[in-house]
Structures are given as structure tokens and as C-alpha cells.
Amino acid sequence: MDLISLPHKGPICYCITLLGTNLAIYLCLFLINGNNAEELRDVQVSVKSRDKVEDNYPEEERDVQANVDSRDNRELVDNNTAQRLTGEDIEAMRRQGAGGNEIIEALIANSVTFEKKTSFSQEKYRLKKQKKYAPKVLMRRPVARSICEAYFKKYPSKIGFLRVDTLSLLLSMGNVSSNSDILVVDMIGGLLTGAVAERLGGTGFVCNSYSGQAPYSMDIVRIFNLSDEICKRIVRSPISDLLSQKELPEQTLQHDDACNVESRSTDQMSASTSMEDNSHSLENGISDLGAENTEPAKVRKAPKAGERAHKEIIDLWKENGFSSLIIAAPELDTWALVRDVLPLLANSAPFAIYHQYLQPLATCMHNLQLEKMAIGLQITEPWLREYQVLPSRTHPCMQMSSFGGYILSGTKICST
């Protein structure tokens, strides 16, 4: 799979390519890679059942064919001479307007070894050619599952090798629910941020925090096609700003007293000049009134995901704390990061930390136990196996990932 961005003027904005580099599953509408308009009727064929070519036949007939067929592939030699139809011939057929099904039938008719193959091999041959010359796809909306699966199969390193079951477990352990304020440290391209915002559904806030001056990339969030109501709930704030807002009450009172003393000394000086300023402002206001009315109205821009968090929101989080914490930062020191951001949570708030390797989480768990900062600590290794389910051919998929990373979860407590 791959993710492709199309021009914004068209009806389709994003797509996932499947079964080849030139074939695309569009997430909003549909596209059939063929020349016949009648093929558009078959667009509702599910991609999940693309391996089930034998669905057109009753189950009893398939079982009989599987039991009667006694051919095998032992005498077949792969020397690239079995196909008499060349690439130039296929291109000539395409220029003449031949559809994908016609090309497949021509390939089968010109194959020397097709009749010698078993029925299973013939079905695989048809599937292989159909994926190349006559693909049929099902359009879907972009959701966290489809985006995560696409990146995991094509660019797993960009999302920290985060598998779809691990992502769902992160959201569950992080207690992502409506009207929650979630603190997220996302270094996997914005996949975690988009998944959290999608589950919140326009309620609560997602604070994408980062260490340093430059924020982390959030390119994947655009692929979710989130609404404006959800996008404005995604904000950014550096960890340093969140920590600087968390002042002690004594320091706050001292700062307020100093400000009051300075304000009293300046009140007398400002009182003498207030009358003059009012007179000048009145004259300027009358002269500027006509100019303001002539200015054109500004077009309101749509909210963009990842805007800087306002001070009022940060003050609210400082007072109440975040509802939960989810971290996916494989490139940072896990314990150093958790030690800084965990005090930002409210008491009894859950947290979930993902890492590709076990040792950083084990070290973090040990330090949390020593500092008595959290309870209910556990490290979970999710496990997922994909099966091919076909008559007489049910087995685990040959090309699958047996590793999904690790998750450290727990509950924050008051350490004082």
C-alpha cells in the first residue's frame, strides 16, 4: 500500500494504492482502471474478498473440484518461455481499446503451461493477472485503521513500526473518550494525534507536545480529512511552556504582590496623561471611522490542525491536569520524557507509552516504581496473526509481521 495526495480541485483528495504502483483505492470516491464504462458497476466488489475468485461457484462444486483434481506442478519449468504473448502485443491491444478481461483471456490462451497447472495455481494465475490488468477496488473513508495499515505495509519506519492492533490498544489504555483532554507526544508523523482526535469526535482537546523549539511532523493528520470542528481541537504546545506554567502558589502570590506595587506607582503618572490621551483618541477615532468602513471584510480561514495552544487553555490544564497521556516517541529517552510530562496529568489519570523495543520501557517502569509516581504498571506485548481463509487453503499469511512493539501502561498518583 501507499498514500498519494491528489490535486485539491478534484473530487478526490487522498488515496491508497493497492495491488501495484498504478492502481489506487481512493478513500472518498472510486476509480476503475479500465476502458469500459460497464466495469464501474463492479466497483462495489470488496477488496477483502479479492482472493475469493471461486465465490461464483457453489461450495459443493468447489469441494468436488478440490477432491477430484489430481494434477500437480512438478513437471513445470519456469524458463520464461511459457507465455507467447509479448509486452508489445499487450500494449497494442490496449491501444486498440481492449479491456482488462480481454487481456487476461488472451494471456491464458497464449500460456503453454496454464492447462497443466492445478486448479489452485490457475486461480492464483488469474488473480495475479487481474491485479495487474483489471483491478477492482472499494472506496473507503480515511480512518485510523486504514491509514495505519497502509503505512505499516509500505513505510513502517515512518510510524515507528506501530501496528494497527497496537494503536487500538494504545487508545484503549489511554482511556480516550469524549470530553477528555489528552496529552500526546507524537513522533510517528501525526498518526497517533489523528487517531486520538478522530476518537474524540470534536470534544475535548488533543495537545501535541514536543521537546525543543521545532514541533514534530504532523503530515499524517491531513490524510484523516477531519472536519473543522475536530481540527480546531488539535493544538500544539512545547513541553517547556507546559512546565513553565506550572508554578507554585507561593511564587504566584509573590509575583502578584510585586505587580501590585508597581501598578500603584504608575497610577498617578498615568492619571495626568489620561485626559490628553482621551482627547486625542476621540479625534483619531472620528477620522478613522470612515477608513475602517471602507476596508473589505476579511475572509475567514478554516481552522488548521496543530495551532499554538492559547494561554487560557494552558492555565486550565495547569489547574485541572490532563485526562490522560499517550506517548509514541521512539527517538527520545523514555524515562527522561515521562519524568517531565507525568506531573502534568491529573491524579488517577491513566497513561500509555509505546516503544519499539522492550528495554527503554523496562527502565522507565523500574524508575517509576522507585519514585512512586504511578501504580498498576504493566508492559504489554500485543500479538496479531493474519490468516488466509479459503477452502482447503486456510493458513497464516506467509508475509506478515510477528512484532508489534511494547506498551507500558499505568495510573498516575500523587507522590507527595
C-alpha positions as a Markdown table, in Angstrom:
| # | Residue | x | y | z |
|---|---|---|---|---|
| 1 | Met | 0.0 | 0.0 | 0.0 |
| 2 | Asp | 1.0 | 3.6 | -0.4 |
| 3 | Leu | -0.6 | 7.0 | 0.3 |
| 4 | Ile | -0.9 | 9.5 | -2.6 |
| 5 | Ser | -2.2 | 13.1 | -2.5 |
| 6 | Leu | -4.3 | 14.2 | -5.5 |
| 7 | Pro | -5.0 | 17.9 | -6.5 |
| 8 | His | -7.4 | 19.6 | -4.2 |
| 9 | Lys | -9.6 | 20.9 | -7.1 |
| 10 | Gly | -10.7 | 17.4 | -7.9 |
| 11 | Pro | -13.4 | 15.4 | -6.1 |
| 12 | Ile | -10.8 | 13.0 | -4.6 |
| 13 | Cys | -8.1 | 14.3 | -2.2 |
| 14 | Tyr | -6.4 | 11.1 | -0.9 |
| 15 | Cys | -6.0 | 7.6 | -2.0 |
| 16 | Ile | -4.3 | 4.3 | -1.0 |
| 17 | Thr | -2.7 | 2.4 | -3.8 |
| 18 | Leu | -3.1 | -1.4 | -3.8 |
| 19 | Leu | -2.0 | -4.2 | -6.0 |
| 20 | Gly | 0.6 | -2.2 | -7.9 |
| 21 | Thr | 2.0 | 1.3 | -8.3 |
| 22 | Asn | -0.5 | 2.5 | -10.9 |
| 23 | Leu | -3.6 | 1.1 | -9.1 |
| 24 | Ala | -5.3 | 3.1 | -6.4 |
| 25 | Ile | -8.0 | 2.7 | -3.8 |
| 26 | Tyr | -9.5 | 6.1 | -3.4 |
| 27 | Leu | -10.8 | 6.8 | 0.1 |
| 28 | Cys | -13.6 | 9.1 | -1.0 |
| 29 | Leu | -14.9 | 8.1 | -4.4 |
| 30 | Phe | -14.0 | 5.3 | -6.7 |
| 31 | Leu | -11.9 | 4.6 | -9.8 |
| 32 | Ile | -11.7 | 1.5 | -12.1 |
| 33 | Asn | -8.6 | 1.1 | -14.1 |
| 34 | Gly | -10.2 | 0.0 | -17.4 |
| 35 | Asn | -11.7 | 1.3 | -20.6 |
| 36 | Asn | -15.2 | 0.0 | -20.4 |
| 37 | Ala | -17.8 | 2.1 | -18.6 |
| 38 | Glu | -19.8 | -1.0 | -17.7 |
| 39 | Glu | -17.0 | -2.1 | -15.3 |
| 40 | Leu | -18.0 | 0.8 | -13.0 |
| 41 | Arg | -20.9 | -1.4 | -11.8 |
| 42 | Asp | -18.4 | -3.8 | -10.3 |
| 43 | Val | -16.7 | -1.2 | -8.1 |
| 44 | Gln | -18.6 | -2.4 | -5.0 |
| 45 | Val | -16.6 | -5.6 | -5.0 |
| 46 | Ser | -14.8 | -5.7 | -1.7 |
| 47 | Val | -11.1 | -5.7 | -1.6 |
| 48 | Lys | -11.2 | -8.0 | 1.4 |
| 49 | Ser | -12.7 | -10.8 | -0.9 |
| 50 | Arg | -10.4 | -10.2 | -3.8 |
| 51 | Asp | -8.7 | -13.6 | -3.2 |
| 52 | Lys | -12.1 | -15.4 | -3.4 |
| 53 | Val | -12.5 | -15.9 | -7.1 |
| 54 | Glu | -14.3 | -19.1 | -6.5 |
| 55 | Asp | -17.3 | -17.3 | -4.9 |
| 56 | Asn | -19.2 | -17.5 | -8.1 |
| 57 | Tyr | -19.5 | -21.3 | -7.7 |
| 58 | Pro | -21.4 | -23.2 | -5.0 |
| 59 | Glu | -19.4 | -24.6 | -2.1 |
| 60 | Glu | -20.2 | -28.2 | -3.0 |
| 61 | Glu | -18.7 | -27.8 | -6.5 |
| 62 | Arg | -15.5 | -26.3 | -5.1 |
| 63 | Asp | -15.1 | -29.2 | -2.7 |
| 64 | Val | -15.7 | -31.7 | -5.6 |
| 65 | Gln | -13.1 | -29.9 | -7.8 |
| 66 | Ala | -10.6 | -29.9 | -4.9 |
| 67 | Asn | -11.0 | -33.6 | -4.4 |
| 68 | Val | -11.1 | -34.7 | -8.0 |
| 69 | Asp | -8.1 | -32.6 | -9.3 |
| 70 | Ser | -5.0 | -34.8 | -9.3 |
| 71 | Arg | -2.7 | -32.5 | -11.3 |
| 72 | Asp | 0.5 | -31.1 | -9.8 |
| 73 | Asn | 3.2 | -28.6 | -10.8 |
| 74 | Arg | 6.2 | -30.9 | -10.6 |
| 75 | Glu | 6.8 | -31.1 | -14.3 |
| 76 | Leu | 6.5 | -27.3 | -14.9 |
| 77 | Val | 9.8 | -25.5 | -15.6 |
| 78 | Asp | 10.0 | -21.7 | -15.1 |
| 79 | Asn | 12.2 | -20.7 | -18.0 |
| 80 | Asn | 10.2 | -17.6 | -19.2 |
| 81 | Thr | 9.1 | -19.3 | -22.4 |
| 82 | Ala | 5.6 | -20.4 | -21.4 |
| 83 | Gln | 4.0 | -17.1 | -22.5 |
| 84 | Arg | 3.8 | -16.5 | -26.2 |
| 85 | Leu | 2.2 | -13.1 | -25.8 |
| 86 | Thr | 4.8 | -10.3 | -25.5 |
| 87 | Gly | 4.6 | -6.9 | -23.9 |
| 88 | Glu | 4.4 | -5.2 | -27.2 |
| 89 | Asp | 1.3 | -7.3 | -28.1 |
| 90 | Ile | -0.4 | -6.3 | -24.8 |
| 91 | Glu | 0.4 | -2.6 | -25.5 |
| 92 | Ala | -1.1 | -3.0 | -29.0 |
| 93 | Met | -4.3 | -4.5 | -27.5 |
| 94 | Arg | -4.6 | -1.6 | -25.1 |
| 95 | Arg | -4.2 | 0.9 | -27.9 |
| 96 | Gln | -7.0 | -0.8 | -29.8 |
| 97 | Gly | -9.3 | -0.4 | -26.8 |
| 98 | Ala | -9.1 | -3.9 | -25.3 |
| 99 | Gly | -10.3 | -4.2 | -21.7 |
| 100 | Gly | -8.5 | -5.8 | -18.8 |
| 101 | Asn | -10.6 | -9.0 | -19.0 |
| 102 | Glu | -9.8 | -9.4 | -22.7 |
| 103 | Ile | -6.1 | -9.1 | -22.0 |
| 104 | Ile | -6.3 | -11.7 | -19.2 |
| 105 | Glu | -8.1 | -14.2 | -21.5 |
| 106 | Ala | -5.5 | -13.6 | -24.2 |
| 107 | Leu | -2.7 | -14.3 | -21.7 |
| 108 | Ile | -4.4 | -17.5 | -20.6 |
| 109 | Ala | -4.9 | -18.6 | -24.2 |
| 110 | Asn | -1.3 | -18.0 | -25.1 |
| 111 | Ser | 0.1 | -19.7 | -22.0 |
| 112 | Val | 1.6 | -23.1 | -22.7 |
| 113 | Thr | 1.5 | -24.3 | -19.1 |
| 114 | Phe | -1.8 | -23.0 | -17.9 |
| 115 | Glu | -3.7 | -26.2 | -18.7 |
| 116 | Lys | -1.1 | -28.2 | -16.8 |
| 117 | Lys | -1.4 | -26.2 | -13.6 |
| 118 | Thr | -3.6 | -27.3 | -10.7 |
| 119 | Ser | -6.9 | -25.6 | -10.1 |
| 120 | Phe | -5.4 | -23.6 | -7.3 |
| 121 | Ser | -2.5 | -22.5 | -9.4 |
| 122 | Gln | -4.8 | -21.4 | -12.2 |
| 123 | Glu | -6.8 | -19.3 | -9.7 |
| 124 | Lys | -3.6 | -17.7 | -8.5 |
| 125 | Tyr | -2.6 | -17.0 | -12.0 |
| 126 | Arg | -5.9 | -15.4 | -12.8 |
| 127 | Leu | -5.7 | -13.3 | -9.6 |
| 128 | Lys | -2.2 | -12.2 | -10.4 |
| 129 | Lys | -3.1 | -11.0 | -13.9 |
| 130 | Gln | -6.4 | -9.5 | -12.6 |
| 131 | Lys | -4.5 | -7.4 | -10.1 |
| 132 | Lys | -2.3 | -6.1 | -12.9 |
| 133 | Tyr | -4.6 | -5.6 | -15.8 |
| 134 | Ala | -8.2 | -5.5 | -14.4 |
| 135 | Pro | -8.2 | -4.4 | -10.8 |
| 136 | Lys | -11.5 | -3.7 | -8.9 |
| 137 | Val | -11.4 | -1.6 | -5.8 |
| 138 | Leu | -13.7 | -0.5 | -3.0 |
| 139 | Met | -13.6 | 3.2 | -1.9 |
| 140 | Arg | -13.4 | 3.9 | 1.8 |
| 141 | Arg | -13.3 | 7.0 | 4.0 |
| 142 | Pro | -9.9 | 7.6 | 5.6 |
| 143 | Val | -9.9 | 6.2 | 9.2 |
| 144 | Ala | -7.1 | 5.4 | 11.6 |
| 145 | Arg | -7.2 | 1.7 | 10.8 |
| 146 | Ser | -6.8 | 2.0 | 7.1 |
| 147 | Ile | -4.1 | 4.7 | 7.3 |
| 148 | Cys | -2.1 | 2.7 | 9.9 |
| 149 | Glu | -2.3 | -0.4 | 7.8 |
| 150 | Ala | -1.2 | 1.4 | 4.7 |
| 151 | Tyr | 1.8 | 2.9 | 6.4 |
| 152 | Phe | 2.7 | -0.3 | 8.2 |
| 153 | Lys | 2.8 | -2.2 | 5.0 |
| 154 | Lys | 4.7 | 0.4 | 2.9 |
| 155 | Tyr | 6.6 | 2.7 | 5.3 |
| 156 | Pro | 6.6 | 1.1 | 8.7 |
| 157 | Ser | 9.6 | 3.1 | 9.9 |
| 158 | Lys | 7.7 | 6.4 | 9.5 |
| 159 | Ile | 5.2 | 5.4 | 12.1 |
| 160 | Gly | 7.7 | 3.7 | 14.4 |
| 161 | Phe | 6.6 | 0.2 | 13.3 |
| 162 | Leu | 3.2 | 0.8 | 15.0 |
| 163 | Arg | 0.8 | -1.9 | 14.1 |
| 164 | Val | -3.0 | -1.4 | 13.9 |
| 165 | Asp | -3.7 | -3.6 | 16.9 |
| 166 | Thr | -1.1 | -1.7 | 18.9 |
| 167 | Leu | -2.6 | 1.6 | 18.0 |
| 168 | Ser | -6.1 | 0.4 | 19.2 |
| 169 | Leu | -4.6 | -0.9 | 22.4 |
| 170 | Leu | -2.9 | 2.5 | 23.0 |
| 171 | Leu | -6.2 | 4.3 | 22.6 |
| 172 | Ser | -7.9 | 1.9 | 25.0 |
| 173 | Met | -5.2 | 2.0 | 27.7 |
| 174 | Gly | -5.1 | 5.8 | 27.3 |
| 175 | Asn | -8.8 | 6.0 | 28.0 |
| 176 | Val | -9.5 | 8.2 | 25.0 |
| 177 | Ser | -13.2 | 9.2 | 25.4 |
| 178 | Ser | -15.4 | 12.2 | 24.8 |
| 179 | Asn | -14.7 | 15.5 | 26.5 |
| 180 | Ser | -11.2 | 14.4 | 27.5 |
| 181 | Asp | -8.0 | 16.5 | 27.3 |
| 182 | Ile | -5.3 | 14.2 | 26.0 |
| 183 | Leu | -1.6 | 15.0 | 26.2 |
| 184 | Val | 0.2 | 13.4 | 23.3 |
| 185 | Val | 3.9 | 13.1 | 22.5 |
| 186 | Asp | 3.8 | 12.0 | 18.8 |
| 187 | Met | 6.9 | 11.4 | 16.9 |
| 188 | Ile | 5.4 | 9.0 | 14.4 |
| 189 | Gly | 4.2 | 11.5 | 11.8 |
| 190 | Gly | 0.9 | 12.5 | 13.4 |
| 191 | Leu | -0.8 | 9.1 | 13.2 |
| 192 | Leu | -1.3 | 9.0 | 17.0 |
| 193 | Thr | -2.6 | 12.5 | 17.1 |
| 194 | Gly | -5.1 | 11.9 | 14.3 |
| 195 | Ala | -6.3 | 8.7 | 15.8 |
| 196 | Val | -6.9 | 10.4 | 19.2 |
| 197 | Ala | -8.7 | 13.3 | 17.5 |
| 198 | Glu | -10.8 | 11.0 | 15.5 |
| 199 | Arg | -12.0 | 9.1 | 18.6 |
| 200 | Leu | -12.7 | 12.3 | 20.5 |
| 201 | Gly | -15.0 | 13.5 | 17.6 |
| 202 | Gly | -14.7 | 17.2 | 18.2 |
| 203 | Thr | -15.0 | 17.1 | 22.0 |
| 204 | Gly | -12.1 | 17.8 | 24.4 |
| 205 | Phe | -8.6 | 18.7 | 23.2 |
| 206 | Val | -5.6 | 16.9 | 21.9 |
| 207 | Cys | -2.4 | 18.7 | 23.0 |
| 208 | Asn | 0.5 | 17.5 | 20.8 |
| 209 | Ser | 3.5 | 18.4 | 22.9 |
| 210 | Tyr | 7.2 | 18.3 | 21.9 |
| 211 | Ser | 10.6 | 18.9 | 23.4 |
| 212 | Gly | 12.8 | 21.7 | 21.9 |
| 213 | Gln | 11.8 | 24.5 | 19.7 |
| 214 | Ala | 10.7 | 22.8 | 16.5 |
| 215 | Pro | 7.5 | 20.8 | 16.6 |
| 216 | Tyr | 7.3 | 17.2 | 15.3 |
| 217 | Ser | 5.8 | 16.5 | 11.9 |
| 218 | Met | 2.0 | 16.0 | 11.7 |
| 219 | Asp | 1.7 | 15.3 | 8.0 |
| 220 | Ile | -0.5 | 12.2 | 8.5 |
| 221 | Val | -3.2 | 14.2 | 10.3 |
| 222 | Arg | -4.1 | 15.8 | 6.9 |
| 223 | Ile | -4.9 | 12.4 | 5.5 |
| 224 | Phe | -7.7 | 11.8 | 8.0 |
| 225 | Asn | -9.8 | 14.5 | 6.3 |
| 226 | Leu | -11.0 | 15.7 | 9.7 |
| 227 | Ser | -13.8 | 18.3 | 9.9 |
| 228 | Asp | -13.1 | 21.9 | 11.0 |
| 229 | Glu | -14.7 | 21.2 | 14.4 |
| 230 | Ile | -12.2 | 18.4 | 15.1 |
| 231 | Cys | -9.2 | 20.3 | 13.6 |
| 232 | Lys | -9.6 | 23.2 | 15.9 |
| 233 | Arg | -9.4 | 20.8 | 18.9 |
| 234 | Ile | -5.8 | 19.7 | 17.9 |
| 235 | Val | -3.3 | 22.2 | 19.4 |
| 236 | Arg | 0.4 | 22.2 | 20.0 |
| 237 | Ser | 2.5 | 23.3 | 22.9 |
| 238 | Pro | 6.1 | 22.7 | 23.8 |
| 239 | Ile | 6.8 | 20.8 | 27.0 |
| 240 | Ser | 8.8 | 23.8 | 28.3 |
| 241 | Asp | 5.7 | 26.0 | 28.1 |
| 242 | Leu | 3.5 | 23.5 | 29.9 |
| 243 | Leu | 6.1 | 23.1 | 32.6 |
| 244 | Ser | 6.7 | 26.8 | 33.0 |
| 245 | Gln | 3.0 | 27.4 | 33.6 |
| 246 | Lys | 3.0 | 25.0 | 36.5 |
| 247 | Glu | 4.2 | 27.5 | 39.2 |
| 248 | Leu | 4.0 | 27.1 | 42.9 |
| 249 | Pro | 1.2 | 29.0 | 44.7 |
| 250 | Glu | 3.8 | 31.0 | 46.8 |
| 251 | Gln | 5.7 | 32.1 | 43.7 |
| 252 | Thr | 2.4 | 33.2 | 42.1 |
| 253 | Leu | 1.4 | 35.3 | 45.1 |
| 254 | Gln | 4.8 | 37.0 | 45.3 |
| 255 | His | 4.7 | 37.8 | 41.6 |
| 256 | Asp | 1.2 | 39.3 | 42.0 |
| 257 | Asp | 2.3 | 41.5 | 45.0 |
| 258 | Ala | 5.2 | 42.9 | 43.1 |
| 259 | Cys | 2.9 | 43.7 | 40.2 |
| 260 | Asn | 0.5 | 45.5 | 42.5 |
| 261 | Val | 3.3 | 47.7 | 44.0 |
| 262 | Glu | 4.4 | 48.7 | 40.5 |
| 263 | Ser | 0.9 | 49.4 | 39.4 |
| 264 | Arg | 0.3 | 51.8 | 42.3 |
| 265 | Ser | 3.4 | 53.8 | 41.4 |
| 266 | Thr | 2.3 | 54.2 | 37.8 |
| 267 | Asp | -1.3 | 55.0 | 38.5 |
| 268 | Gln | -0.5 | 58.6 | 39.5 |
| 269 | Met | 1.6 | 59.1 | 36.4 |
| 270 | Ser | -1.0 | 57.7 | 34.1 |
| 271 | Ala | -3.8 | 59.8 | 35.6 |
| 272 | Ser | -2.3 | 63.1 | 34.5 |
| 273 | Thr | -2.0 | 61.9 | 30.9 |
| 274 | Ser | -5.3 | 60.1 | 30.6 |
| 275 | Met | -7.3 | 63.2 | 29.8 |
| 276 | Glu | -4.9 | 64.2 | 26.9 |
| 277 | Asp | -5.0 | 60.6 | 25.5 |
| 278 | Asn | -8.8 | 60.5 | 25.6 |
| 279 | Ser | -9.0 | 63.8 | 23.6 |
| 280 | His | -6.5 | 62.6 | 21.0 |
| 281 | Ser | -8.1 | 59.2 | 20.7 |
| 282 | Leu | -11.6 | 60.8 | 20.2 |
| 283 | Glu | -10.3 | 62.9 | 17.3 |
| 284 | Asn | -8.4 | 59.9 | 15.8 |
| 285 | Gly | -11.4 | 57.7 | 16.2 |
| 286 | Ile | -13.7 | 60.0 | 14.3 |
| 287 | Ser | -11.2 | 60.4 | 11.5 |
| 288 | Asp | -10.5 | 56.6 | 11.3 |
| 289 | Leu | -14.2 | 55.7 | 11.3 |
| 290 | Gly | -14.6 | 56.3 | 7.6 |
| 291 | Ala | -11.4 | 54.4 | 6.7 |
| 292 | Glu | -12.5 | 51.3 | 8.7 |
| 293 | Asn | -15.8 | 51.2 | 6.9 |
| 294 | Thr | -14.1 | 51.2 | 3.5 |
| 295 | Glu | -11.9 | 48.2 | 4.3 |
| 296 | Pro | -13.0 | 44.9 | 2.7 |
| 297 | Ala | -14.2 | 42.2 | 5.0 |
| 298 | Lys | -11.6 | 39.5 | 5.7 |
| 299 | Val | -12.3 | 36.0 | 4.6 |
| 300 | Arg | -12.4 | 33.6 | 7.5 |
| 301 | Lys | -10.0 | 30.8 | 7.1 |
| 302 | Ala | -10.7 | 27.3 | 8.0 |
| 303 | Pro | -9.1 | 26.2 | 11.3 |
| 304 | Lys | -5.9 | 24.3 | 10.9 |
| 305 | Ala | -4.8 | 21.3 | 13.0 |
| 306 | Gly | -1.8 | 22.0 | 15.2 |
| 307 | Glu | -2.3 | 25.6 | 16.1 |
| 308 | Arg | -0.4 | 27.0 | 19.1 |
| 309 | Ala | -2.4 | 26.5 | 22.3 |
| 310 | His | -3.7 | 29.6 | 24.0 |
| 311 | Lys | -2.5 | 30.7 | 27.4 |
| 312 | Glu | -6.1 | 30.3 | 28.8 |
| 313 | Ile | -6.2 | 26.7 | 27.8 |
| 314 | Ile | -2.8 | 26.0 | 29.3 |
| 315 | Asp | -3.9 | 27.7 | 32.5 |
| 316 | Leu | -6.9 | 25.4 | 32.6 |
| 317 | Trp | -4.7 | 22.4 | 32.1 |
| 318 | Lys | -2.4 | 23.7 | 34.8 |
| 319 | Glu | -5.3 | 23.8 | 37.3 |
| 320 | Asn | -7.1 | 20.6 | 36.4 |
| 321 | Gly | -4.4 | 18.5 | 34.7 |
| 322 | Phe | -4.7 | 16.4 | 31.6 |
| 323 | Ser | -7.1 | 13.4 | 31.4 |
| 324 | Ser | -4.5 | 11.0 | 30.1 |
| 325 | Leu | -1.1 | 10.7 | 28.5 |
| 326 | Ile | -0.1 | 8.8 | 25.4 |
| 327 | Ile | 3.5 | 8.7 | 24.2 |
| 328 | Ala | 4.9 | 7.3 | 21.0 |
| 329 | Ala | 8.5 | 8.8 | 20.8 |
| 330 | Pro | 11.0 | 6.1 | 19.9 |
| 331 | Glu | 13.8 | 8.6 | 19.3 |
| 332 | Leu | 13.7 | 10.2 | 22.8 |
| 333 | Asp | 14.8 | 8.9 | 26.2 |
| 334 | Thr | 11.6 | 7.4 | 27.6 |
| 335 | Trp | 12.3 | 7.8 | 31.3 |
| 336 | Ala | 13.5 | 11.4 | 30.9 |
| 337 | Leu | 10.4 | 12.3 | 28.9 |
| 338 | Val | 8.0 | 10.6 | 31.3 |
| 339 | Arg | 9.7 | 12.2 | 34.3 |
| 340 | Asp | 8.9 | 15.7 | 32.8 |
| 341 | Val | 5.4 | 15.2 | 31.4 |
| 342 | Leu | 3.8 | 12.8 | 34.0 |
| 343 | Pro | 3.3 | 15.6 | 36.6 |
| 344 | Leu | 1.1 | 17.4 | 34.1 |
| 345 | Leu | -1.5 | 14.7 | 34.5 |
| 346 | Ala | -4.4 | 14.8 | 37.0 |
| 347 | Asn | -4.2 | 12.4 | 39.8 |
| 348 | Ser | -5.5 | 8.9 | 38.9 |
| 349 | Ala | -5.1 | 9.7 | 35.2 |
| 350 | Pro | -4.0 | 6.8 | 33.0 |
| 351 | Phe | -1.1 | 6.8 | 30.7 |
| 352 | Ala | 0.2 | 4.6 | 27.9 |
| 353 | Ile | 3.7 | 4.6 | 26.4 |
| 354 | Tyr | 4.6 | 2.8 | 23.1 |
| 355 | His | 8.1 | 1.8 | 22.1 |
| 356 | Gln | 9.5 | -0.5 | 19.5 |
| 357 | Tyr | 11.9 | -2.1 | 22.0 |
| 358 | Leu | 11.4 | -3.5 | 25.5 |
| 359 | Gln | 14.4 | -2.2 | 27.4 |
| 360 | Pro | 13.5 | 1.5 | 27.4 |
| 361 | Leu | 10.1 | 0.7 | 28.8 |
| 362 | Ala | 11.5 | -1.7 | 31.4 |
| 363 | Thr | 13.9 | 1.0 | 32.6 |
| 364 | Cys | 11.1 | 3.5 | 32.7 |
| 365 | Met | 8.9 | 1.1 | 34.7 |
| 366 | His | 11.6 | 0.5 | 37.2 |
| 367 | Asn | 12.2 | 4.2 | 37.8 |
| 368 | Leu | 8.5 | 4.9 | 38.2 |
| 369 | Gln | 8.3 | 2.2 | 40.9 |
| 370 | Leu | 11.3 | 3.7 | 42.7 |
| 371 | Glu | 9.9 | 7.3 | 42.5 |
| 372 | Lys | 6.4 | 6.1 | 43.5 |
| 373 | Met | 4.9 | 8.1 | 40.7 |
| 374 | Ala | 2.5 | 5.5 | 39.3 |
| 375 | Ile | 0.7 | 2.3 | 40.2 |
| 376 | Gly | -0.7 | -0.6 | 38.1 |
| 377 | Leu | 2.3 | -0.6 | 35.9 |
| 378 | Gln | 2.5 | -3.3 | 33.3 |
| 379 | Ile | 4.2 | -3.9 | 30.0 |
| 380 | Thr | 2.1 | -5.5 | 27.3 |
| 381 | Glu | 3.2 | -7.1 | 24.0 |
| 382 | Pro | 0.3 | -7.1 | 21.5 |
| 383 | Trp | 0.1 | -10.0 | 19.1 |
| 384 | Leu | -1.7 | -10.3 | 15.8 |
| 385 | Arg | -1.8 | -13.0 | 13.2 |
| 386 | Glu | -3.5 | -12.6 | 9.8 |
| 387 | Tyr | -5.0 | -15.8 | 8.2 |
| 388 | Gln | -5.9 | -16.6 | 4.7 |
| 389 | Val | -9.3 | -18.3 | 4.9 |
| 390 | Leu | -10.0 | -20.3 | 1.7 |
| 391 | Pro | -11.4 | -23.8 | 1.0 |
| 392 | Ser | -8.6 | -26.3 | 1.7 |
| 393 | Arg | -6.1 | -23.4 | 2.0 |
| 394 | Thr | -6.6 | -21.9 | 5.4 |
| 395 | His | -3.2 | -20.9 | 6.9 |
| 396 | Pro | -1.4 | -17.9 | 8.3 |
| 397 | Cys | -0.3 | -15.4 | 5.7 |
| 398 | Met | 3.3 | -16.1 | 4.6 |
| 399 | Gln | 4.4 | -12.5 | 4.6 |
| 400 | Met | 3.3 | -11.0 | 7.9 |
| 401 | Ser | 4.9 | -9.1 | 10.8 |
| 402 | Ser | 5.3 | -11.1 | 14.1 |
| 403 | Phe | 6.3 | -8.0 | 16.0 |
| 404 | Gly | 4.1 | -5.2 | 17.2 |
| 405 | Gly | 6.2 | -3.4 | 19.8 |
| 406 | Tyr | 5.5 | -2.9 | 23.5 |
| 407 | Ile | 3.2 | -0.7 | 25.6 |
| 408 | Leu | 3.9 | 0.5 | 29.2 |
| 409 | Ser | 0.6 | 1.5 | 30.9 |
| 410 | Gly | -0.2 | 2.6 | 34.4 |
| 411 | Thr | -2.0 | 5.2 | 36.6 |
| 412 | Lys | -0.5 | 8.4 | 37.9 |
| 413 | Ile | -0.7 | 9.0 | 41.6 |
| 414 | Cys | 0.2 | 11.9 | 43.9 |
| 415 | Ser | 3.7 | 11.4 | 45.0 |
| 416 | Thr | 3.7 | 14.0 | 47.9 |
